[in-house]
Amino acid sequence: MPRTKGDHEARRRDVSEAVWKVMATRGFAGLTLRAVAAELSATTGLLTHYFPTKHALVEYALDLLEQRTISRPRRQSGQGLAALRDALLDILPLTPEATDSNRIWVSSWDAALSDPALSTDYARKYAQSRDRLSERVAAAQELGELPPGNPAHIAAGAQSFVLGLVVQALFDPAAFPPQRQVELLDGYLADLNAKSRQNVADSMSVHDADEAVDFPRSPAGRRQPPTPPVRP
């Protein structure tokens, strides 16, 4: 009896799940046709129908990882700084699913660094992530929750901080459990917010000091500083 399109799609879903399980348990280094076939209880000959080469398997695995990352539920707790916090929390390995995704991402870096095309693609993905963060940074700046400056620079700093935290949490989960990760992120954002409040306070102090000086007024009613004496 010939296979139907539904049978083909079902088999492809099975293959996708097997690829995911192998990556989650063995990392990218353990992603082989043999390992995926064992997870499927199938032969490697069956898999060559889907992946004729190891490179095809790697490309498929990266696409699968990106699809699952994009389709994950996202936090939406507010605007401005709260929205930026949500986006950064979504990156951290705070759940078993997010931990699997991050473990796979990090283990895939070696493959990406050794392949110029993959390396370029990864750089593009991280740049797109910074662009999305920059939009949230700019919105928080408009609300006075973040200090003024180039939103892209602040977004790059935030991305670098959270990716570093991801790596530490993966290597030492006992030292960086989910609660600790959230505390560290909140501390980082609190420091940024404190800089914003300090900038506002400094601006108000300068304004108040200017108002306190009793400069003579011009005919238009504006204060004018006294003209310095002319030295002989």
Backbone as a chain_set.jsonl record, in Angstrom:
{"seq": "MPRTKGDHEARRRDVSEAVWKVMATRGFAGLTLRAVAAELSATTGLLTHYFPTKHALVEYALDLLEQRTISRPRRQSGQGLAALRDALLDILPLTPEATDSNRIWVSSWDAALSDPALSTDYARKYAQSRDRLSERVAAAQELGELPPGNPAHIAAGAQSFVLGLVVQALFDPAAFPPQRQVELLDGYLADLNAKSRQNVADSMSVHDADEAVDFPRSPAGRRQPPTPPVRP", "coords": {"N": [[0.851, -1.201, 0.0], [0.702, 2.156, -0.972], [2.462, 4.94, 0.51], [0.843, 7.707, 2.052], [0.484, 11.319, 1.837], [0.011, 12.172, 4.396], [1.202, 10.141, 5.893], [3.87, 10.568, 5.247], [4.321, 13.141, 6.345], [3.87, 12.575, 9.024], [5.98, 10.812, 9.54], [8.074, 12.57, 9.091], [7.722, 14.314, 11.223], [8.302, 12.553, 13.287], [10.991, 12.111, 12.764], [11.995, 14.684, 13.169], [11.529, 14.978, 15.922], [13.202, 13.007, 16.898], [15.72, 13.982, 16.098], [15.794, 16.283, 17.649], [15.795, 15.195, 20.277], [18.221, 13.831, 20.308], [20.038, 15.985, 20.014], [19.459, 17.396, 22.362], [20.288, 15.67, 24.372], [22.871, 14.794, 23.68], [24.14, 16.909, 22.507], [25.472, 18.993, 19.823], [27.755, 17.773, 18.933], [27.238, 15.106, 19.18], [25.383, 14.611, 17.262], [24.546, 12.549, 14.877], [23.859, 10.559, 11.942], [23.599, 7.89, 12.657], [23.022, 8.06, 15.403], [20.55, 9.395, 15.392], [19.053, 7.55, 13.947], [19.087, 5.409, 15.743], [17.595, 6.498, 17.804], [15.168, 6.614, 16.561], [14.687, 3.986, 16.19], [15.278, 2.904, 13.734], [16.802, 2.353, 10.481], [19.937, 3.613, 9.225], [19.802, 3.882, 6.544], [17.161, 4.536, 6.015], [17.104, 7.146, 6.96], [18.75, 8.504, 5.183], [17.113, 9.172, 3.162], [15.955, 11.496, 3.979], [18.124, 13.019, 4.839], [20.739, 13.255, 2.99], [23.413, 13.801, 3.478], [25.772, 14.514, 6.153], [26.017, 17.247, 6.506], [23.571, 18.172, 5.549], [21.926, 17.172, 7.529], [22.811, 18.682, 9.736], [22.132, 21.305, 8.908], [19.358, 21.023, 8.809], [18.851, 20.505, 11.507], [19.58, 22.939, 12.693], [17.675, 24.641, 11.546], [15.39, 23.506, 12.663], [15.846, 24.015, 15.355], [15.743, 26.825, 15.35], [13.082, 27.236, 14.561], [11.678, 26.122, 16.729], [12.549, 27.767, 18.742], [11.487, 30.254, 17.964], [8.765, 29.687, 18.061], [8.232, 29.38, 20.742], [6.316, 30.214, 23.681], [5.98, 33.64, 24.628], [6.899, 36.091, 27.093], [4.807, 38.722, 28.232], [4.54, 41.284, 29.915], [4.342, 44.014, 30.142], [5.277, 47.399, 29.165], [8.068, 49.342, 27.901], [10.771, 49.276, 30.152], [9.923, 46.93, 31.378], [9.129, 45.37, 29.206], [11.587, 45.006, 27.933], [12.874, 43.527, 29.903], [11.279, 41.21, 29.824], [11.963, 40.196, 27.272], [14.652, 39.542, 27.663], [14.48, 37.683, 29.729], [13.231, 35.655, 28.333], [15.316, 34.556, 26.951], [16.931, 33.254, 28.773], [17.86, 30.13, 30.427], [15.464, 29.106, 32.022], [13.528, 27.204, 32.288], [12.93, 23.649, 31.802], [12.547, 23.21, 29.032], [13.589, 25.569, 27.884], [16.177, 25.303, 28.765], [17.056, 23.027, 27.374], [16.955, 24.079, 24.741], [18.861, 26.145, 24.902], [21.145, 24.68, 25.565], [21.487, 23.241, 23.225], [21.875, 25.338, 21.393], [24.303, 26.459, 22.349], [26.03, 24.265, 22.094], [26.064, 24.096, 19.391], [27.684, 26.086, 18.503], [30.337, 25.432, 17.934], [30.169, 24.009, 15.525], [29.177, 26.073, 13.928], [31.234, 27.972, 14.014], [33.207, 26.698, 12.605], [32.324, 26.661, 10.073], [32.09, 28.84, 7.502], [29.72, 29.801, 6.231], [27.657, 29.097, 8.014], [28.581, 30.5, 10.215], [28.33, 33.163, 9.385], [25.568, 33.238, 9.153], [24.799, 32.857, 11.817], [25.835, 35.197, 12.959], [24.166, 37.027, 11.732], [21.69, 36.324, 12.87], [22.105, 36.937, 15.595], [22.505, 39.658, 15.36], [19.984, 40.47, 14.468], [18.539, 39.869, 16.752], [19.64, 41.764, 18.518], [18.682, 44.062, 17.292], [15.941, 43.844, 17.776], [15.964, 44.022, 20.543], [16.952, 46.602, 20.764], [14.809, 48.18, 19.964], [13.107, 47.904, 22.144], [14.667, 48.985, 24.12], [14.797, 51.662, 23.272], [12.11, 52.374, 23.604], [11.909, 52.201, 26.388], [13.667, 54.222, 27.071], [12.25, 56.459, 26.202], [10.29, 56.514, 28.102], [11.718, 57.292, 30.239], [12.993, 55.365, 31.712], [15.398, 54.251, 31.182], [18.811, 55.27, 30.734], [19.784, 58.054, 28.604], [21.192, 57.743, 25.292], [22.826, 55.772, 22.742], [20.57, 53.435, 21.632], [21.267, 50.988, 20.477], [23.802, 50.426, 21.512], [23.27, 50.018, 24.23], [21.552, 47.845, 24.004], [23.302, 45.942, 22.941], [25.011, 45.592, 25.094], [23.223, 44.513, 26.968], [22.458, 42.143, 25.679], [24.917, 40.812, 25.581], [25.421, 40.499, 28.312], [23.303, 38.773, 29.103], [23.713, 36.506, 27.497], [26.172, 35.645, 28.421], [25.392, 34.939, 30.978], [23.724, 32.815, 30.366], [25.585, 30.855, 29.494], [27.054, 30.407, 31.861], [25.023, 29.418, 33.515], [24.401, 27.043, 32.223], [26.757, 25.55, 32.461], [27.126, 25.475, 35.214], [24.651, 24.771, 36.812], [23.86, 24.48, 39.466], [24.98, 26.618, 40.824], [23.815, 28.689, 39.488], [20.837, 28.701, 39.552], [17.393, 28.995, 38.312], [16.123, 31.093, 39.879], [18.317, 32.575, 40.815], [19.395, 33.454, 38.399], [17.382, 35.194, 37.527], [17.526, 37.101, 39.564], [20.091, 38.176, 39.128], [19.762, 39.29, 36.567], [17.767, 41.179, 37.097], [19.187, 42.814, 38.821], [21.112, 43.848, 37.08], [19.482, 45.316, 35.297], [18.383, 47.086, 37.123], [20.588, 48.638, 37.792], [20.989, 49.966, 35.362], [18.613, 51.422, 35.272], [18.956, 52.993, 37.519], [20.999, 54.677, 36.696], [19.587, 56.175, 34.862], [17.779, 57.548, 36.516], [19.613, 59.007, 37.993], [20.674, 60.679, 36.054], [18.431, 62.249, 35.534], [18.123, 63.471, 38.032], [20.534, 64.909, 38.206], [20.177, 66.68, 36.107], [18.0, 68.159, 37.02], [19.168, 69.347, 39.25], [21.072, 71.059, 38.142], [19.355, 72.769, 36.777], [17.905, 73.879, 38.926], [19.963, 75.182, 40.275], [20.67, 77.129, 38.454], [18.34, 78.621, 38.419], [18.474, 79.663, 40.941], [20.426, 81.606, 40.947], [20.699, 85.052, 41.003], [20.603, 86.632, 38.461], [20.778, 89.67, 36.579], [17.985, 90.836, 34.644], [17.158, 90.837, 31.157], [15.737, 93.221, 28.82], [13.763, 91.639, 27.71], [13.034, 90.034, 29.72], [14.623, 87.883, 30.357], [17.1, 86.127, 32.249], [20.385, 87.376, 32.594], [23.806, 86.717, 32.661], [26.249, 88.556, 34.561], [28.327, 90.954, 32.915], [31.72, 90.281, 32.472], [34.337, 92.131, 34.079], [36.354, 94.49, 32.269], [39.723, 94.103, 31.811], [42.335, 96.468, 32.459]], "CA": [[0.0, 0.0, 0.0], [1.569, 3.329, -1.057], [2.382, 5.901, 1.606], [0.12, 8.94, 1.761], [1.171, 12.532, 2.284], [-0.084, 12.206, 5.851], [2.219, 9.239, 6.418], [5.165, 11.225, 5.068], [4.417, 14.227, 7.321], [3.995, 11.958, 10.344], [7.347, 10.318, 9.634], [8.968, 13.726, 9.211], [7.611, 14.786, 12.608], [9.051, 11.603, 14.105], [12.413, 12.379, 12.534], [12.293, 15.96, 13.841], [11.57, 14.743, 17.363], [14.41, 12.226, 17.168], [16.853, 14.905, 15.971], [15.756, 17.162, 18.824], [16.193, 14.436, 21.471], [19.66, 13.565, 20.222], [20.747, 17.234, 20.294], [19.257, 17.784, 23.751], [21.008, 14.772, 25.268], [24.255, 14.601, 23.28], [24.716, 18.108, 21.923], [25.707, 18.943, 18.383], [28.847, 16.851, 18.64], [26.688, 13.757, 19.113], [24.344, 14.535, 16.236], [24.965, 11.745, 13.723], [22.774, 9.771, 11.355], [23.471, 6.675, 13.439], [22.356, 8.374, 16.668], [19.144, 9.692, 15.097], [18.431, 6.278, 13.559], [18.883, 4.63, 16.964], [16.475, 7.119, 18.524], [13.954, 6.274, 15.807], [14.633, 2.528, 16.009], [15.244, 2.725, 12.283], [18.12, 2.178, 9.868], [20.502, 4.842, 8.66], [19.351, 3.941, 5.155], [15.9, 5.274, 5.993], [17.371, 8.567, 7.192], [19.376, 9.139, 4.025], [16.033, 9.705, 2.324], [15.733, 12.859, 4.449], [19.403, 13.713, 4.984], [21.743, 12.511, 2.215], [24.756, 14.062, 4.008], [25.808, 15.039, 7.526], [25.778, 18.69, 6.44], [22.121, 18.346, 5.415], [21.367, 16.92, 8.862], [23.141, 19.842, 10.573], [21.296, 22.429, 8.469], [17.993, 20.75, 9.245], [18.817, 20.64, 12.956], [19.604, 24.369, 13.007], [16.357, 25.176, 11.188], [14.455, 23.006, 13.667], [16.108, 24.764, 16.584], [15.231, 28.189, 15.19], [11.617, 27.165, 14.545], [11.196, 25.879, 18.086], [12.832, 28.971, 19.53], [10.525, 31.287, 17.57], [7.399, 29.294, 18.418], [8.056, 29.314, 22.193], [5.51, 31.303, 24.252], [6.78, 34.79, 25.058], [6.35, 36.879, 28.194], [4.276, 40.045, 27.864], [4.084, 41.822, 31.2], [4.247, 45.462, 30.16], [6.004, 48.157, 28.16], [9.29, 49.973, 28.37], [11.763, 48.427, 30.793], [9.304, 45.619, 31.619], [9.178, 44.631, 27.943], [12.981, 44.61, 27.739], [13.108, 42.44, 30.869], [10.618, 40.016, 29.284], [12.745, 39.674, 26.153], [15.879, 38.953, 28.192], [14.082, 36.476, 30.46], [12.91, 34.621, 27.353], [16.557, 33.957, 26.479], [17.578, 32.491, 29.84], [17.417, 28.748, 30.646], [14.695, 29.111, 33.26], [12.653, 26.039, 32.276], [13.592, 22.524, 31.126], [12.51, 23.405, 27.579], [14.546, 26.628, 27.545], [17.511, 24.756, 29.02], [17.385, 22.192, 26.21], [17.211, 24.944, 23.592], [20.134, 26.835, 25.085], [22.227, 23.693, 25.489], [21.689, 22.936, 21.805], [22.47, 26.519, 20.763], [25.706, 26.597, 22.73], [26.796, 23.155, 21.516], [26.142, 24.283, 17.938], [28.636, 27.141, 18.165], [31.545, 24.858, 17.339], [29.867, 23.739, 14.111], [29.012, 27.349, 13.237], [32.533, 28.641, 13.901], [34.05, 25.997, 11.637], [31.679, 26.749, 8.757], [31.898, 30.265, 7.234], [28.321, 30.118, 5.911], [26.901, 29.034, 9.266], [29.058, 31.589, 11.069], [27.678, 34.377, 8.89], [24.153, 33.132, 9.487], [24.666, 33.09, 13.254], [26.05, 36.625, 13.194], [22.929, 37.701, 11.304], [20.638, 36.057, 13.852], [22.373, 37.706, 16.808], [22.282, 41.068, 15.016], [18.532, 40.667, 14.47], [18.118, 39.876, 18.152], [20.01, 43.073, 19.069], [17.772, 45.061, 16.731], [14.673, 43.746, 18.509], [16.204, 44.571, 21.874], [17.132, 48.056, 20.629], [13.476, 48.793, 19.921], [12.574, 47.939, 23.508], [15.494, 49.948, 24.845], [14.349, 53.002, 22.879], [10.815, 52.612, 24.239], [12.17, 52.441, 27.809], [14.278, 55.551, 27.169], [11.193, 57.454, 26.054], [9.566, 56.545, 29.37], [12.648, 57.741, 31.271], [13.388, 54.223, 32.538], [16.779, 53.932, 30.856], [19.562, 56.499, 30.456], [19.893, 58.399, 27.188], [22.345, 57.172, 24.605], [22.525, 54.955, 21.571], [19.873, 52.217, 22.05], [21.979, 49.806, 19.993], [24.893, 50.139, 22.436], [22.677, 49.451, 25.45], [21.033, 46.524, 23.637], [24.45, 45.044, 22.797], [25.463, 45.271, 26.446], [22.239, 43.634, 27.59], [22.554, 40.828, 25.036], [26.17, 40.202, 26.02], [25.241, 40.095, 29.706], [22.403, 37.634, 29.257], [24.331, 35.329, 26.878], [27.178, 35.18, 29.376], [24.663, 34.284, 32.06], [23.277, 31.524, 29.815], [26.707, 29.916, 29.504], [27.36, 30.046, 33.245], [23.93, 28.601, 34.038], [24.48, 25.713, 31.623], [27.915, 24.838, 32.996], [27.035, 25.326, 36.672], [23.256, 25.043, 37.176], [23.681, 24.564, 40.915], [25.346, 27.974, 41.237], [22.964, 29.641, 38.779], [19.475, 28.196, 39.338], [16.526, 30.024, 37.722], [15.913, 32.264, 40.743], [19.547, 33.359, 40.817], [19.494, 34.099, 37.089], [16.449, 36.325, 37.518], [18.073, 38.116, 40.468], [21.214, 38.838, 38.457], [19.235, 40.121, 35.486], [17.088, 42.329, 37.7], [20.224, 43.707, 39.325], [21.696, 44.522, 35.919], [18.518, 46.312, 34.817], [18.241, 48.107, 38.164], [21.729, 49.551, 37.646], [20.701, 50.825, 34.216], [17.532, 52.324, 35.66], [19.509, 53.951, 38.476], [21.72, 55.682, 35.91], [18.594, 57.062, 34.276], [17.278, 58.421, 37.582], [20.682, 59.924, 38.363], [20.739, 61.69, 34.997], [17.312, 63.17, 35.758], [18.422, 64.252, 39.239], [21.599, 65.867, 37.884], [19.597, 67.718, 35.259], [17.172, 69.019, 37.872], [20.06, 70.123, 40.114], [21.628, 72.135, 37.328], [18.277, 73.714, 36.514], [17.61, 74.589, 40.171], [21.08, 76.075, 40.571], [20.569, 78.25, 37.524], [17.231, 79.449, 38.841], [18.792, 80.309, 42.215], [21.327, 82.736, 40.723], [19.901, 86.257, 40.734], [21.176, 87.406, 37.375], [19.905, 90.743, 36.086], [17.139, 90.435, 33.527], [17.198, 91.631, 29.94], [14.423, 93.831, 28.563], [12.779, 90.602, 27.372], [12.699, 89.286, 30.927], [15.509, 86.738, 30.534], [18.264, 86.356, 33.096], [21.651, 87.523, 31.88], [24.957, 86.737, 33.578], [26.93, 89.85, 34.532], [29.445, 91.08, 31.984], [32.978, 90.319, 33.25], [35.027, 93.439, 33.971], [37.432, 94.584, 31.283], [41.002, 94.4, 32.463], [43.075, 97.581, 31.802]], "C": [[0.884, 1.248, 0.0], [1.368, 4.264, 0.133], [1.643, 7.16, 1.159], [0.946, 10.129, 2.229], [1.147, 12.634, 3.794], [0.947, 11.308, 6.502], [3.598, 9.892, 6.349], [5.356, 12.324, 6.116], [4.576, 13.67, 8.731], [5.411, 11.448, 10.563], [8.331, 11.465, 9.796], [8.912, 14.306, 10.625], [8.377, 13.864, 13.546], [10.551, 11.849, 13.983], [12.822, 13.662, 13.26], [12.435, 15.759, 15.342], [12.822, 13.958, 17.738], [15.655, 13.102, 17.099], [16.936, 15.788, 17.207], [16.249, 16.438, 20.075], [17.693, 14.152, 21.473], [20.44, 14.836, 20.558], [20.644, 17.604, 21.762], [20.086, 16.928, 24.707], [22.493, 14.663, 24.951], [24.924, 15.851, 22.738], [24.966, 17.943, 20.436], [26.807, 17.948, 18.02], [28.337, 15.415, 18.494], [25.609, 13.574, 18.072], [24.882, 13.812, 15.003], [23.746, 11.01, 13.185], [22.53, 8.501, 12.164], [22.7, 6.933, 14.743], [20.869, 8.654, 16.452], [18.408, 8.408, 14.716], [18.15, 5.422, 14.783], [17.713, 5.184, 17.76], [15.149, 6.775, 17.874], [13.697, 4.767, 15.752], [14.491, 2.199, 14.525], [16.668, 2.515, 11.781], [18.631, 3.512, 9.345], [20.088, 4.998, 7.201], [18.049, 4.697, 5.025], [16.155, 6.769, 6.114], [18.01, 9.249, 5.992], [18.339, 9.646, 3.026], [15.763, 11.16, 2.69], [17.025, 13.673, 4.465], [20.488, 12.926, 4.242], [23.162, 12.7, 2.731], [24.647, 14.553, 5.442], [25.525, 16.539, 7.526], [24.282, 18.977, 6.317], [21.439, 18.129, 6.752], [21.605, 18.113, 9.775], [22.272, 21.039, 10.202], [19.855, 22.247, 8.934], [17.868, 20.955, 10.756], [18.791, 22.112, 13.373], [18.269, 25.023, 12.672], [15.307, 24.755, 12.222], [14.611, 23.77, 14.967], [15.539, 26.173, 16.494], [13.708, 28.199, 15.212], [11.065, 26.989, 15.953], [11.439, 27.086, 18.979], [11.806, 30.059, 19.236], [9.121, 30.964, 18.073], [7.164, 29.208, 19.929], [7.176, 30.45, 22.682], [6.409, 32.403, 24.802], [6.087, 35.525, 26.201], [5.879, 38.226, 27.667], [3.681, 40.676, 29.123], [3.984, 43.336, 31.226], [5.024, 46.099, 29.024], [7.286, 48.703, 28.746], [10.275, 48.974, 28.946], [11.206, 47.032, 31.066], [9.344, 44.764, 30.359], [10.597, 44.164, 27.635], [13.323, 43.449, 28.666], [12.486, 41.145, 30.359], [11.466, 39.372, 28.195], [14.016, 38.993, 26.64], [15.587, 37.686, 28.997], [13.791, 35.329, 29.498], [14.16, 33.917, 26.829], [17.133, 32.987, 27.507], [17.032, 31.071, 29.97], [16.687, 28.603, 31.976], [13.739, 27.927, 33.377], [13.399, 24.88, 31.615], [13.633, 22.698, 29.61], [13.534, 24.454, 27.145], [15.977, 26.156, 27.774], [17.954, 23.879, 27.857], [17.76, 23.051, 25.01], [18.569, 25.622, 23.709], [21.314, 25.875, 25.02], [22.537, 23.364, 24.029], [22.346, 24.12, 21.093], [23.967, 26.589, 21.053], [26.553, 25.485, 22.113], [26.939, 23.29, 20.005], [27.167, 25.331, 17.539], [29.884, 26.588, 17.498], [31.336, 24.584, 15.855], [29.773, 25.039, 13.322], [30.357, 28.044, 13.019], [33.437, 27.983, 12.869], [33.485, 26.024, 10.227], [31.39, 28.215, 8.466], [30.442, 30.644, 6.96], [27.464, 30.113, 7.169], [27.298, 30.171, 10.194], [28.407, 32.91, 10.679], [26.202, 34.385, 9.254], [23.926, 33.385, 10.974], [24.856, 34.57, 13.586], [24.809, 37.422, 12.821], [21.82, 37.516, 12.341], [20.849, 36.867, 15.128], [22.188, 39.201, 16.566], [20.782, 41.379, 15.002], [17.994, 40.709, 15.89], [18.454, 41.215, 18.809], [19.084, 44.163, 18.557], [16.435, 45.044, 17.481], [14.82, 44.3, 19.926], [16.337, 46.094, 21.824], [15.791, 48.781, 20.606], [12.889, 48.915, 21.325], [13.378, 48.902, 24.382], [15.024, 51.368, 24.545], [13.016, 53.344, 23.53], [10.991, 52.906, 25.726], [12.828, 53.804, 28.018], [13.223, 56.644, 27.07], [10.381, 57.597, 27.34], [10.45, 57.008, 30.526], [13.139, 56.617, 32.166], [14.815, 53.756, 32.261], [17.508, 55.221, 30.503], [19.609, 56.788, 28.966], [21.168, 57.816, 26.602], [21.89, 56.344, 23.431], [21.837, 53.662, 22.023], [20.597, 50.941, 21.626], [23.12, 49.42, 20.929], [24.364, 49.494, 23.718], [22.155, 48.04, 25.179], [22.172, 45.517, 23.514], [24.981, 44.636, 24.165], [24.527, 44.297, 27.14], [22.306, 42.228, 27.0], [23.809, 40.102, 25.508], [26.058, 39.701, 27.457], [24.43, 38.812, 29.809], [22.984, 36.376, 28.608], [25.444, 34.773, 27.767], [26.538, 34.443, 30.536], [24.146, 32.917, 31.615], [24.387, 30.492, 29.927], [27.021, 29.464, 30.926], [26.283, 29.137, 33.834], [23.968, 27.184, 33.469], [25.63, 24.901, 32.22], [27.808, 24.579, 34.499], [25.612, 25.646, 37.138], [23.019, 25.142, 38.676], [23.988, 25.97, 41.427], [24.45, 29.031, 40.611], [21.591, 29.03, 38.491], [18.596, 29.317, 38.782], [16.35, 31.268, 38.582], [17.136, 33.174, 40.756], [19.732, 34.087, 39.489], [18.602, 35.341, 37.036], [16.973, 37.451, 38.404], [19.21, 38.888, 39.805], [20.742, 39.744, 37.335], [18.553, 41.36, 36.05], [18.095, 43.32, 38.275], [20.871, 44.499, 38.209], [20.773, 45.629, 35.423], [18.317, 47.425, 35.843], [19.386, 49.114, 38.087], [21.513, 50.502, 36.466], [19.636, 51.855, 34.565], [18.036, 53.387, 36.626], [20.288, 55.043, 37.755], [20.754, 56.681, 35.293], [18.077, 58.047, 35.318], [18.342, 59.432, 37.995], [20.823, 61.031, 37.326], [19.64, 62.723, 35.169], [17.6, 64.068, 36.95], [19.493, 65.299, 38.969], [21.058, 67.008, 37.037], [18.767, 68.699, 36.07], [18.042, 69.883, 38.764], [20.659, 71.295, 39.363], [20.583, 73.203, 37.068], [17.97, 74.543, 37.754], [18.724, 75.578, 40.509], [21.039, 77.305, 39.683], [19.465, 79.204, 37.949], [17.561, 80.234, 40.108], [19.704, 81.515, 42.047], [20.513, 83.952, 40.301], [20.605, 87.118, 39.691], [20.225, 88.549, 37.027], [19.145, 90.29, 34.851], [17.308, 91.39, 32.337], [15.842, 92.299, 29.762], [13.35, 92.796, 28.243], [12.418, 89.758, 28.581], [13.58, 88.083, 31.174], [16.673, 87.113, 31.446], [19.517, 86.434, 32.241], [22.784, 87.52, 32.892], [25.658, 88.077, 33.473], [28.096, 89.828, 33.549], [30.735, 91.147, 32.775], [33.667, 91.667, 33.039], [36.143, 93.371, 32.942], [38.701, 94.958, 32.0], [41.703, 95.532, 31.733], [44.308, 97.054, 31.093]], "O": [[1.734, 1.394, 0.879], [0.274, 4.371, 0.687], [1.801, 7.617, 0.027], [1.957, 9.98, 2.915], [2.099, 13.106, 4.415], [1.511, 11.656, 7.54], [4.394, 9.78, 7.282], [6.429, 12.432, 6.71], [5.323, 14.22, 9.54], [5.98, 11.626, 11.64], [9.303, 11.356, 10.543], [9.932, 14.739, 11.162], [9.024, 14.324, 14.486], [11.284, 11.803, 14.971], [13.878, 13.712, 13.89], [13.349, 16.3, 15.964], [13.432, 14.215, 18.776], [16.546, 12.984, 17.94], [18.019, 16.014, 17.746], [17.029, 16.995, 20.847], [18.348, 14.226, 22.513], [21.41, 14.775, 21.313], [21.616, 18.072, 22.355], [20.537, 17.418, 25.743], [23.299, 14.461, 25.859], [26.137, 15.864, 22.528], [24.705, 16.885, 19.862], [26.793, 17.357, 16.94], [28.927, 14.609, 17.775], [24.984, 12.516, 17.995], [25.589, 14.403, 14.188], [22.737, 10.857, 13.874], [21.385, 8.084, 12.338], [21.843, 6.142, 15.138], [20.028, 8.207, 17.233], [17.263, 8.205, 15.122], [17.103, 4.78, 14.866], [16.927, 4.425, 18.327], [14.127, 6.657, 18.55], [12.631, 4.325, 15.323], [13.701, 1.344, 14.125], [17.618, 2.5, 12.564], [17.852, 4.421, 9.06], [20.03, 6.113, 6.682], [17.839, 5.417, 4.049], [15.498, 7.57, 5.448], [17.831, 10.451, 5.8], [18.652, 10.453, 2.151], [15.391, 11.964, 1.835], [17.025, 14.862, 4.146], [21.092, 12.021, 4.818], [24.031, 11.869, 2.466], [23.575, 14.956, 5.894], [24.869, 17.048, 8.435], [23.783, 19.927, 6.919], [20.477, 18.824, 7.079], [20.705, 18.518, 10.512], [21.735, 21.713, 11.081], [19.213, 23.192, 9.393], [16.88, 21.52, 11.225], [18.067, 22.488, 14.295], [17.783, 25.864, 13.427], [14.448, 25.548, 12.606], [13.623, 24.131, 15.607], [14.927, 26.662, 17.443], [13.106, 29.083, 15.822], [10.088, 27.639, 16.325], [10.636, 27.391, 19.861], [11.312, 30.712, 20.154], [8.376, 31.862, 18.464], [6.033, 28.989, 20.363], [7.271, 31.558, 22.154], [7.466, 32.13, 25.371], [4.859, 35.579, 26.271], [6.486, 38.796, 26.761], [2.475, 40.606, 29.359], [3.577, 43.9, 32.242], [5.384, 45.439, 28.05], [7.558, 48.548, 29.936], [10.585, 47.958, 28.323], [11.945, 46.051, 30.992], [9.569, 43.556, 30.44], [10.793, 43.056, 27.135], [13.986, 42.497, 28.256], [13.108, 40.086, 30.453], [11.666, 38.157, 28.189], [14.418, 37.971, 26.085], [16.358, 36.727, 28.951], [14.07, 34.17, 29.805], [14.072, 32.801, 26.318], [17.76, 31.995, 27.135], [15.866, 30.829, 29.658], [17.224, 28.047, 32.934], [13.198, 27.675, 34.454], [14.401, 25.105, 30.936], [14.635, 22.372, 28.973], [14.257, 24.261, 26.168], [16.889, 26.565, 27.056], [19.095, 23.974, 27.404], [18.758, 22.79, 24.34], [19.334, 25.672, 22.746], [22.366, 26.218, 24.481], [23.698, 23.227, 23.646], [23.26, 23.936, 20.29], [24.787, 26.753, 20.15], [27.67, 25.736, 21.66], [27.821, 22.678, 19.402], [27.491, 25.456, 16.358], [30.43, 27.214, 16.589], [32.199, 24.881, 15.029], [30.232, 25.11, 12.182], [30.59, 28.635, 11.965], [34.329, 28.628, 12.319], [34.083, 25.483, 9.297], [30.523, 28.798, 9.116], [29.982, 31.694, 7.409], [26.644, 31.008, 7.374], [26.451, 30.742, 10.881], [27.984, 33.681, 11.541], [25.652, 35.423, 9.622], [22.964, 34.055, 11.349], [24.12, 35.127, 14.4], [24.444, 38.376, 13.509], [21.095, 38.462, 12.649], [19.898, 37.418, 15.682], [21.764, 39.929, 17.464], [20.364, 42.436, 15.473], [17.096, 41.493, 16.196], [17.649, 41.747, 19.572], [18.737, 45.084, 19.296], [15.869, 46.095, 17.781], [13.919, 44.962, 20.442], [15.887, 46.791, 22.734], [15.658, 49.869, 21.166], [12.25, 49.915, 21.652], [12.829, 49.551, 25.272], [14.871, 52.181, 25.456], [12.811, 54.478, 23.963], [10.299, 53.766, 26.271], [12.577, 54.467, 29.024], [13.298, 57.646, 27.781], [9.85, 58.669, 27.631], [9.988, 57.105, 31.663], [13.647, 56.871, 33.258], [15.371, 52.961, 33.017], [16.887, 56.168, 30.02], [19.488, 55.873, 28.151], [22.095, 57.446, 27.323], [20.693, 56.234, 23.162], [22.452, 52.864, 22.729], [20.549, 49.932, 22.33], [23.388, 48.235, 21.126], [24.948, 48.537, 24.226], [22.296, 47.148, 26.015], [22.031, 44.368, 23.932], [25.355, 43.482, 24.375], [24.971, 43.369, 27.815], [22.222, 41.239, 27.729], [23.764, 38.907, 25.801], [26.539, 38.615, 27.784], [24.816, 37.878, 30.512], [22.769, 35.277, 29.119], [25.628, 33.558, 27.848], [27.071, 33.446, 31.022], [24.133, 31.97, 32.402], [24.159, 29.379, 30.401], [27.231, 28.276, 31.171], [26.593, 28.196, 34.565], [23.605, 26.23, 34.157], [25.489, 23.701, 32.456], [28.334, 23.585, 35.0], [25.386, 26.67, 37.783], [22.084, 25.81, 39.115], [23.336, 26.457, 42.351], [24.333, 30.14, 41.133], [21.218, 28.859, 37.33], [19.012, 30.476, 38.781], [16.42, 32.385, 38.07], [17.008, 34.397, 40.715], [20.184, 35.231, 39.473], [19.016, 36.399, 36.561], [16.879, 38.623, 38.039], [19.281, 40.112, 39.912], [21.263, 40.847, 37.166], [18.74, 42.464, 35.537], [17.878, 44.53, 38.22], [21.149, 45.687, 38.366], [21.22, 46.746, 35.159], [18.105, 48.58, 35.472], [19.176, 50.309, 38.295], [21.814, 51.692, 36.556], [19.747, 53.023, 34.195], [17.606, 54.539, 36.571], [20.243, 56.206, 38.156], [21.046, 57.873, 35.206], [17.951, 59.24, 35.041], [18.024, 60.579, 38.31], [21.064, 62.186, 37.675], [19.864, 63.918, 34.981], [17.358, 65.274, 36.901], [19.391, 66.435, 39.434], [21.436, 68.165, 37.225], [18.816, 69.908, 35.847], [17.701, 71.038, 39.019], [20.741, 72.402, 39.895], [20.876, 74.397, 37.129], [17.793, 75.758, 37.664], [18.454, 76.685, 40.976], [21.346, 78.409, 40.134], [19.61, 80.423, 37.861], [17.02, 81.315, 40.34], [19.75, 82.37, 42.931], [19.731, 83.886, 39.353], [21.13, 88.188, 39.997], [19.01, 88.413, 37.165], [19.627, 89.444, 34.099], [17.566, 92.582, 32.503], [14.896, 91.976, 30.48], [12.165, 93.036, 28.472], [11.583, 88.859, 28.481], [13.325, 87.323, 32.107], [17.166, 88.241, 31.428], [19.694, 85.667, 31.294], [22.728, 88.248, 33.883], [25.666, 88.683, 32.401], [28.763, 88.807, 33.38], [30.854, 91.983, 33.67], [33.588, 92.26, 31.963], [36.789, 92.338, 32.766], [38.774, 95.97, 32.697], [41.679, 95.567, 30.503], [45.051, 97.828, 30.489]]}, "num_chains": 1, "name": "protein.A"}
